[in-house]
Amino acid sequence: MNNKRCIALFSGGLDSLLAVKIVMQQNIEVIPIYFDTGFFLKTIIKKDDKFIYTPKTPPDINVVVVDISLEFFEMLKNPTFGFGTNMNPCIDCKILMLKKAGELRSIYNAGFVITGEVLGQRPMTQNIQAMKLIEEKSGISGFLLRPLTAKNLPETEPEKLKWVDREKLLDFKGRGRKPQLELAKKFGLEEYIISPAGGCILTDPNFSKRLKDFLENENKITRDDVFLLNTGRHFRYNKKKFIIGRNRSENENLLKYKGMADFCFFDTLEIPGPVCVAKGKLNNEEKIFIASAVARYSDGKGLNNVKILFFNGEKEKVLNVQPVDDNILKKYII
């Protein structure tokens, strides 16, 4: 392996950016890898069948996107080390990414792997016990370097072998952000810092409720499902899931699913109202209920009769419904 080249887990947050810069200062080539789990919808775009990292990065940092969504979706069904406060399988997530990084070492002829972790910063994955566990389970023990907090940890093989000068590594510790922000200024990275602390949608309580409901009721999850989980108002009626748009942008996004397999489509006629998609085959009673929910969020919510267009991919049908009462509807909201 090339001891002057390494793989970096690159999240796009401040810490991973600083870790890359610190190691690059030692004349080591760093290959920043952004592992796409399928949940970070605004971070990448798909172009010519390739995923591209979209946030701006310094000119000497070229991020490579690696799709691990299928493995991540599978892990999410039953993570070995469980979830955090919400639907965040942080330990299993980190192990999966580091395993993948270990596999990439041979592909890129890289000597070791680095991350932007800081001891004590995140309670679930960045305490000393968790960090040891994650390294052990990842299969790259000894070849995982954490440049920001290295002096708080035992020497790694790259340090012992003098591939990396330990004296030029750091001893950041705890949840404070001041040292990172000061270092970012020294590196001239202010314009690349969007959110110093980063963030994961799986830690969001509302998104987590939707995801938990989905995993309890569906056999598999896809990128389309993740996109829809982050769109509109969500309901489950008779085990059937339906989503109602909240604004023009969401309505336009839901329209993309009209005519797709497994999806039914509802829209208002004659009066302004939201778009709705439902998943699965619906019986007549379910169609009426969902149509009445769509009517509730239309401009005809005060009327006794609202016309709703139903489309199941083959034919259209007009349903005349009365908007459902809020007290009934709230029983089914996710």
Backbone hydrogen bonds, N-H to C=O, Kabsch-Sander energy under -0.5 kcal/mol:
donor,donor_aa,acceptor,acceptor_aa,energy
2,N,109,N,-0.8
3,N,1,M,-0.7
5,R,2,N,-1.4
6,C,29,E,-2.5
7,I,112,F,-2.5
8,A,31,I,-2.4
9,L,114,I,-2.5
10,F,8,A,-0.8
10,F,33,I,-3.0
11,S,9,L,-0.6
14,L,196,P,-0.6
17,L,13,G,-1.6
18,L,14,L,-2.5
19,A,15,D,-2.5
20,V,16,S,-1.9
21,K,17,L,-1.9
22,I,18,L,-2.7
23,V,19,A,-1.9
24,M,20,V,-2.4
25,Q,21,K,-1.5
26,Q,23,V,-1.5
27,N,24,M,-1.6
28,I,23,V,-0.8
29,E,4,K,-2.9
31,I,6,C,-2.6
33,I,8,A,-3.4
34,Y,32,P,-0.5
34,Y,64,V,-3.2
35,F,33,I,-0.7
36,D,34,Y,-0.7
36,D,66,V,-2.6
37,T,35,F,-0.8
41,L,39,F,-1.1
43,T,40,F,-1.1
44,I,40,F,-0.7
45,I,52,I,-2.0
47,K,45,I,-0.6
47,K,50,K,-3.4
50,K,47,K,-1.6
52,I,45,I,-3.1
54,T,43,T,-2.9
61,I,58,P,-2.2
62,N,60,D,-0.6
63,V,61,I,-0.7
64,V,32,P,-2.8
66,V,34,Y,-2.4
66,V,64,V,-0.5
68,I,36,D,-2.4
68,I,66,V,-0.6
72,F,68,I,-2.5
73,F,69,S,-3.2
74,E,70,L,-1.9
75,M,71,E,-2.4
76,L,72,F,-2.3
77,K,73,F,-0.7
77,K,74,E,-0.9
78,N,74,E,-0.5
78,N,75,M,-1.1
82,G,79,P,-1.4
84,G,88,N,-1.7
87,M,202,L,-1.0
90,C,88,N,-1.6
93,C,89,P,-2.9
94,K,90,C,-2.4
95,I,91,I,-2.4
96,L,92,D,-2.5
97,M,93,C,-2.3
98,L,94,K,-2.5
99,K,95,I,-2.5
100,K,96,L,-2.2
101,A,97,M,-2.4
102,G,98,L,-2.4
103,E,99,K,-2.0
104,L,100,K,-1.8
105,R,101,A,-1.0
105,R,102,G,-0.5
106,S,102,G,-0.6
106,S,103,E,-0.5
107,I,103,E,-0.9
108,Y,104,L,-2.8
109,N,105,R,-0.6
110,A,105,R,-2.8
111,G,2,N,-1.5
111,G,5,R,-2.6
112,F,5,R,-0.7
113,V,143,F,-2.6
114,I,7,I,-2.8
115,T,145,L,-1.5
119,L,172,F,-0.5
120,G,126,Q,-4.4
121,Q,118,V,-2.2
126,Q,122,R,-2.3
131,M,127,N,-2.6
132,K,128,I,-1.9
133,L,129,Q,-2.3
134,I,130,A,-3.0
135,E,131,M,-1.9
136,E,132,K,-2.3
137,K,133,L,-2.7
138,S,134,I,-1.5
139,G,135,E,-0.7
139,G,136,E,-0.8
140,I,135,E,-0.9
143,F,140,I,-2.3
145,L,113,V,-3.2
145,L,143,F,-0.6
149,T,146,R,-1.4
150,A,146,R,-0.7
151,K,170,L,-2.4
152,N,149,T,-2.1
153,L,150,A,-1.8
157,E,142,G,-2.8
160,K,156,T,-2.6
161,L,157,E,-2.9
162,K,159,E,-1.2
163,W,158,P,-2.0
164,V,158,P,-1.9
166,R,164,V,-0.8
168,K,165,D,-1.5
169,L,166,R,-1.9
170,L,147,P,-2.6
172,F,148,L,-2.6
174,G,119,L,-3.2
181,L,177,R,-2.4
182,E,178,K,-2.4
183,L,179,P,-2.3
184,A,180,Q,-2.4
185,K,181,L,-1.6
186,K,182,E,-1.7
187,F,183,L,-2.0
188,G,184,A,-0.6
188,G,185,K,-0.7
189,L,184,A,-2.9
192,Y,189,L,-1.8
193,I,190,E,-1.3
194,I,192,Y,-0.9
198,G,195,S,-1.4
203,T,200,C,-2.0
204,D,201,I,-1.5
208,S,204,D,-2.5
209,K,205,P,-1.9
210,R,206,N,-1.6
211,L,207,F,-2.6
212,K,208,S,-2.9
213,D,209,K,-2.1
214,F,210,R,-2.3
215,L,211,L,-2.7
216,E,212,K,-1.7
217,N,213,D,-0.9
217,N,214,F,-1.0
218,E,214,F,-2.0
226,V,222,T,-2.1
227,F,223,R,-2.5
228,L,224,D,-2.4
229,L,225,D,-2.2
230,N,226,V,-0.8
230,N,227,F,-0.8
231,T,228,L,-1.9
233,R,244,I,-3.1
235,F,242,F,-2.3
236,R,332,Y,-2.3
237,Y,240,K,-2.9
240,K,237,Y,-2.4
242,F,235,F,-2.2
243,I,277,V,-2.8
244,I,233,R,-2.2
245,G,275,V,-2.8
251,N,247,N,-2.5
252,E,248,R,-2.6
253,N,249,S,-1.9
254,L,250,E,-2.4
255,L,251,N,-1.9
256,K,252,E,-0.7
256,K,253,N,-0.8
257,Y,254,L,-1.8
258,K,255,L,-1.7
260,M,257,Y,-1.8
263,F,260,M,-1.7
264,C,278,A,-3.1
265,F,311,F,-2.8
266,F,276,C,-2.9
267,D,309,L,-1.8
268,T,274,P,-0.5
269,L,307,K,-2.3
271,I,269,L,-0.9
276,C,266,F,-2.2
277,V,243,I,-2.0
278,A,264,C,-2.2
279,K,241,K,-2.5
280,G,262,D,-2.6
287,K,283,N,-2.2
288,I,284,N,-2.2
289,F,285,E,-2.1
290,I,286,E,-2.5
291,A,287,K,-2.5
292,S,288,I,-2.2
293,A,289,F,-1.7
294,V,290,I,-2.3
295,A,291,A,-2.2
296,R,292,S,-1.5
297,Y,293,A,-1.1
297,Y,294,V,-0.6
298,S,295,A,-1.5
299,D,272,P,-2.7
301,K,298,S,-1.2
303,L,300,G,-2.1
306,V,321,V,-2.9
308,I,306,V,-0.5
308,I,319,L,-2.8
309,L,267,D,-3.7
310,F,317,K,-3.4
311,F,265,F,-2.6
312,N,315,K,-1.3
317,K,310,F,-2.4
319,L,308,I,-3.2
319,L,317,K,-0.5
321,V,306,V,-2.6
321,V,319,L,-0.7
324,V,292,S,-1.7
328,I,325,D,-0.8
329,L,325,D,-2.5
330,K,326,D,-2.5
331,K,328,I,-1.2
332,Y,329,L,-1.9
334,I,234,H,-3.0
